[in-house]
């Protein structure tokens, strides 16, 4: 289509006065204007205005395809805005966008922060745990929040996780006549009248944050004790080689610790964990929520050989439990060429299976033997762990 029917307009707190001539022309020509109630009022939409349904849904916009329609969004529509949701369902020629400075840009400019060195998160519709993978001493973050009470909620969340000394800057209605900027810290938070639209800038102090090396401490995970332990997990992640945007199958996932670390290791990496026991499925879900990756770690409760057909195409596969000859064959027949596959074994029978697989299909066979120092009378001695045999191969 040479003449787009949809115009997506980024709107600031200064309303129509801050819009470009192209944005004003699109507003004047529109039959229907979609947006939040605040946006519709700022733009003077009048009788043409249509408030977004609750819960949010783009279907009403798509239903008007072919008519001149405007969608109003805050600031830059393609940074935590409606732009990406809409464009995913449209051909390139169907829409045009006129962005305004985002709240992130306005906040960084007000604070004098380099935006390329600042973590920017939309937490207006996401849990505070999204901060877990990125927060640490000295980190700067700007977070969009859904309303005033969420500001207090964020301060309490930070304090409960050891970030109480963090400096907070509460920024309201930036770019408009009602703009307000106030500073406090998380543990002494005393603001009771913050109002939407609101963002909070965090200069993190206190806790060290989540380690970035593979092999997180075992105690960070909810588990019934059946899990890939820290040293073996580090070697397993090294063999799996997580990369940005890739997909992992974690089969016989146990606590989901490998899947969780896969998601934490690279931007946009996702995982599908398959686990037959309901209590362990609950642990995987709890771990995904605690690490702020529930949107990237999907969990299926099933015996994994029968669940493969419903999983998305993987880039890597980890078999942590339940490996059998038929299961290995099922994985091999389902995944595309070039998939990285890692299987760990702790029993003699599974070790023999992996030795046979290595002889037939190649790859690398690694025997991992570890021991930890434990009390032995008045002295100390080495307590061996069960050896683990690891087969890694590219299909």
C-alpha positions in Angstrom: 0.0 0.0 0.0 1.5 3.3 -1.1 -0.8 5.4 1.2 -0.7 4.1 4.8 -4.1 3.9 6.5 -2.6 3.9 10.1 -0.5 6.6 11.6 1.2 5.9 15.0 1.9 9.1 16.8 4.2 9.5 19.8 2.7 12.0 22.2 4.4 14.0 24.9 3.0 15.6 28.0 2.8 18.9 26.1 0.0 17.4 24.0 -0.8 18.7 20.5 1.5 21.7 21.0 4.5 19.4 20.8 3.5 17.5 17.6 5.1 17.9 14.2 3.1 19.2 11.3 2.8 15.7 9.9 1.3 14.4 13.1 -1.2 17.2 13.3 -2.2 16.6 9.7 -2.8 12.9 10.4 -4.9 13.7 13.5 -7.0 16.2 11.4 -7.6 13.6 8.7 -8.3 10.6 11.0 -11.8 9.0 11.2 -10.8 7.3 14.4 -8.2 8.0 17.1 -7.1 5.2 19.5 -5.2 5.8 22.7 -5.4 5.9 26.4 -7.8 8.3 28.0 -5.0 10.7 29.0 -3.6 10.7 25.4 -7.0 11.3 23.9 -7.6 14.3 26.1 -4.1 15.7 25.4 -4.7 15.4 21.7 -8.2 16.8 21.8 -9.6 13.7 20.1 -13.2 14.5 21.0 -15.9 12.2 19.5 -13.4 10.5 17.3 -11.5 9.1 20.3 -11.6 5.4 21.2 -10.0 4.3 24.5 -8.0 1.1 24.5 -10.0 -1.9 25.8 -9.0 -3.4 29.1 -7.2 -5.8 29.0 -5.1 -4.1 26.2 -6.0 -5.5 22.7 -5.0 -4.2 19.2 -7.9 -6.0 17.5 -10.2 -2.9 17.4 -7.4 -1.1 15.5 -7.0 -3.9 13.0 -10.7 -4.1 12.5 -10.6 -0.6 11.0 -8.0 -1.5 8.3 -8.4 0.7 5.3 -9.8 3.8 7.1 -7.7 6.7 8.2 -6.8 5.8 11.8 -4.4 7.3 14.3 -3.0 5.5 17.3 -1.6 7.6 20.1 1.3 6.3 22.3 3.6 7.8 24.9 6.9 9.2 23.4 8.5 6.7 21.1 5.8 4.1 20.2 8.5 1.5 19.5 10.1 1.6 22.9 7.9 -0.3 25.3 4.9 1.1 23.4 2.1 -0.1 21.1 4.1 0.3 17.9 5.7 -3.1 18.0 2.5 -4.9 18.8 0.7 -3.3 15.8 3.5 -3.5 13.2 3.8 -7.3 13.8 0.3 -7.7 12.3 0.8 -5.2 9.4 2.6 -5.0 6.1 5.3 -2.2 6.0 3.2 0.0 3.7 0.2 0.0 5.9 1.6 2.3 8.6 3.8 5.2 9.3 5.1 6.4 12.7 6.0 9.8 14.1 7.9 9.3 17.3 8.4 11.8 20.1 11.2 11.7 22.7 10.7 8.7 25.0 10.4 9.0 28.7 13.8 7.3 28.9 15.3 10.1 26.8 13.6 12.8 28.8 14.7 11.3 32.1 18.3 10.7 30.9 18.5 14.3 29.7 17.1 15.6 33.0 19.6 13.5 35.0 22.6 13.9 32.7 23.0 10.2 32.2 24.4 8.5 29.1 21.4 6.6 27.9 23.5 4.0 26.1 25.0 3.1 29.5 21.6 3.0 31.3 19.3 0.0 31.7 15.8 1.0 30.4 12.9 -1.2 31.4 9.1 -1.0 31.0 7.8 -2.3 34.3 4.3 -0.8 33.9 3.1 -4.3 32.8 5.9 -6.5 34.1 7.2 -7.7 37.5 10.0 -6.0 39.3 11.9 -9.2 39.0 12.9 -8.1 35.5 15.6 -6.1 37.3 17.2 -9.2 38.8 19.4 -10.1 35.8 20.7 -6.5 35.4 20.8 -4.9 38.8 24.1 -4.6 40.7 26.3 -2.0 42.5 26.8 1.1 40.3 24.1 0.1 37.7 21.9 2.9 36.5 18.4 2.0 35.4 15.3 4.0 34.4 12.0 2.1 34.9 8.5 3.0 33.6 5.9 2.2 36.2 2.1 1.8 35.9 1.0 4.3 38.7 2.0 6.1 41.8 1.6 3.2 44.3 4.0 1.2 42.1 6.7 3.7 43.0 6.4 2.7 46.7 6.3 -1.0 45.7 9.5 -0.7 43.7 11.3 1.0 46.7 10.1 -1.8 49.0 11.2 -4.5 46.5 14.7 -3.0 46.2 15.0 -2.7 50.0 13.9 -6.4 50.5 16.7 -7.5 48.1 19.5 -5.6 49.7 19.4 -2.5 47.5 18.0 -0.2 50.2 20.8 2.4 49.9 20.0 2.9 46.2 19.3 6.5 45.2 15.9 6.9 43.5 14.8 9.8 41.3 11.0 9.9 40.8 10.2 11.7 37.6 6.5 12.6 36.8 4.9 14.0 33.7 8.2 14.8 32.0 8.0 17.2 29.1 4.7 18.9 30.3 3.7 21.8 32.5 3.1 19.5 35.5 6.6 17.9 35.4 8.1 17.1 38.8 11.4 15.5 39.8 12.2 14.4 43.3 15.0 12.4 44.9 15.0 9.9 47.8 16.4 6.4 48.4 14.8 3.1 48.6 15.0 2.3 52.3 14.0 5.8 53.4 11.3 6.3 50.8 8.7 8.8 52.0 6.9 10.0 48.9 3.1 9.4 49.0 1.8 11.4 46.2 3.6 10.2 43.0 1.2 10.2 40.1 1.1 8.6 36.6 2.9 9.0 34.2 5.8 8.2 36.3 9.3 6.8 35.9 11.9 5.9 38.6 15.7 6.3 37.9 17.8 4.0 40.1 21.4 4.4 41.0 22.0 0.9 42.6 23.7 0.7 45.9 24.0 -2.1 48.4 23.8 -5.7 47.2 26.3 -7.0 44.6 23.6 -8.3 42.3 23.5 -11.6 40.3 26.8 -13.1 39.3 27.2 -13.2 35.5 29.5 -16.3 35.2 27.9 -19.7 34.5 27.3 -21.8 37.5 25.2 -19.8 40.0 25.1 -21.0 43.6 22.8 -24.0 44.1 21.0 -22.2 47.0 19.6 -19.6 44.6 17.3 -22.2 43.0 14.1 -23.8 44.4 14.8 -27.5 44.2 14.0 -30.8 45.8 17.7 -31.6 45.6 17.6 -33.1 42.1 19.4 -30.6 40.0 22.5 -30.1 37.9 24.9 -28.9 40.6 26.9 -25.8 40.2 30.3 -27.1 38.8 28.6 -29.5 36.4 26.1 -26.8 35.4 29.0 -24.5 34.5 30.5 -27.1 32.3 27.1 -27.9 30.8 26.4 -24.3 29.9 29.9 -24.0 28.4 29.1 -27.0 26.2 25.7 -25.7 25.2 27.2 -22.3 24.2 24.2 -20.0 24.7 23.9 -17.1 22.2 21.5 -14.2 21.8 18.1 -15.1 20.6 18.6 -18.8 20.6 16.2 -21.5 21.9 17.1 -24.3 24.3 15.2 -27.6 25.0 15.9 -28.6 28.7 14.5 -32.2 28.8 14.1 -33.9 32.2 14.6 -30.4 33.6 14.4 -31.1 37.3 14.7 -27.6 38.9 15.2 -25.9 35.5 18.6 -24.5 36.6 20.2 -25.1 33.2 17.3 -23.5 31.4 17.3 -20.6 33.8 21.0 -19.9 33.3 20.7 -20.3 29.5 18.1 -17.5 29.6 20.3 -15.3 31.8 23.4 -15.9 29.7 22.4 -14.1 26.5 19.9 -11.3 25.5 16.7 -12.7 24.1 17.6 -16.4 24.7 14.6 -18.5 25.5 14.2 -22.0 26.9 11.5 -24.8 26.9 11.8 -26.9 30.0 10.0 -30.3 30.0 9.5 -32.1 33.4 7.1 -34.9 34.2 6.7 -34.3 38.0 4.3 -31.6 39.1 6.3 -30.5 42.1 9.4 -30.0 40.0 7.3 -28.1 37.4 6.3 -25.8 40.2 10.0 -25.3 41.2 10.9 -24.4 37.6 8.1 -21.9 37.5 9.2 -20.4 40.8 12.8 -20.1 39.6 11.7 -18.5 36.3 9.7 -15.9 38.3 12.5 -15.3 40.9 15.1 -14.6 38.2 12.8 -12.3 36.2 12.7 -14.6 33.1 9.2 -16.1 33.3 8.5 -14.5 29.9 11.4 -16.4 28.4 11.3 -19.8 30.1 8.3 -21.9 29.1 7.5 -25.0 31.1 5.7 -28.2 30.0 4.6 -30.8 32.4 5.1 -34.1 30.6 7.5 -37.0 29.9 9.8 -35.4 27.5 10.0 -38.0 24.6 6.3 -37.4 24.0 6.4 -33.6 24.2 9.0 -32.9 21.5 6.6 -32.4 18.6 5.0 -29.4 20.4 8.2 -27.6 21.1 9.7 -24.8 18.9 12.7 -25.4 16.7 15.8 -25.5 19.0 19.3 -24.3 18.6 20.5 -26.5 21.5 19.2 -29.4 23.6 20.1 -30.5 27.1 19.0 -33.9 28.4 19.4 -33.8 32.2 17.3 -36.8 33.1 15.5 -39.8 31.5 17.9 -40.4 28.6 17.1 -43.7 26.8 18.1 -45.0 23.3 14.6 -44.2 22.0 14.6 -40.8 23.6 18.0 -39.9 22.0 16.7 -41.1 18.6 13.6 -39.0 19.0 15.6 -35.9 19.7 18.0 -36.6 16.9 15.1 -37.1 14.4 13.3 -33.9 15.5 16.0 -31.3 15.7 17.6 -29.5 12.6 21.1 -30.1 11.5 23.6 -28.0 13.4 21.8 -28.3 16.8 24.1 -28.5 19.8 23.2 -31.4 22.0 24.5 -32.2 25.5 23.5 -35.2 27.6 24.6 -35.8 31.2 24.6 -39.2 32.9 25.1 -40.3 36.5 24.1 -44.0 36.2 26.2 -46.8 34.8 23.4 -47.7 32.3 23.1 -44.2 30.9 26.9 -43.9 30.9 27.0 -47.0 28.6 24.4 -45.4 26.4 26.4 -42.3 26.0 29.6 -44.3 25.2 27.7 -46.0 22.5 26.2 -42.7 21.1 29.7 -41.3 21.1 31.1 -44.3 19.2 28.3 -44.0 16.6 27.8 -40.3 16.2 31.0 -38.7 17.4 31.2 -35.5 19.5 33.0 -35.2 22.8 32.7 -37.6 25.8 33.8 -36.1 29.1 34.0 -37.7 32.5 33.6 -35.2 35.3 34.9 -36.3 38.8 34.7 -33.8 41.6 35.5 -33.9 45.3 34.9 -31.4 48.1 36.7 -30.9 51.4 34.7 -32.2 54.3 35.5 -32.8 58.1 37.2 -36.1 58.8 37.7 -36.5 62.5 39.8 -33.5 63.6 41.1 -33.0 60.1 39.6 -32.7 56.6 39.4 -35.2 53.7 38.1 -35.2 50.2 34.5 -36.4 49.7 34.0 -37.5 46.1 30.7 -36.6 44.3 29.1 -39.1 41.9 31.0 -38.9 38.6 29.1 -37.4 35.7 29.6 -38.4 32.1 28.8 -35.7 29.5 28.3 -36.3 25.8 28.2 -33.2 23.6 27.7 -33.3 19.9 26.4 -31.2 17.0 23.7 -32.9 15.0 
